[in-house]
């Protein structure tokens, strides 16, 4: 019997969805596990309730060797005034292209920056009309 199959072990307290995710995770190789974790962090960031405080984008520089997940977090902080539901739907598609199809992080981050800027410009134009 494996250690985590023993009664009382934390894994025995997982609901069926959590257990299913854990089983799938264990079947993946190390690189795929990292990708799954990156995607889970991205999805988790969508759920964070942020109160918009700024009306103009904040100046948060893009670091070298930034990951796609870190870029999403940075851009969300840079544009706190944006309604994220529609934005994250589109950003999720880009994130999927990176995680599942292997598109280069730099290309995805460039597109994410453009996406956030376009949403900001659109929101600003709507608010000024």
Beta strands, then each sheet from edge to edge (+ up, - down):
end
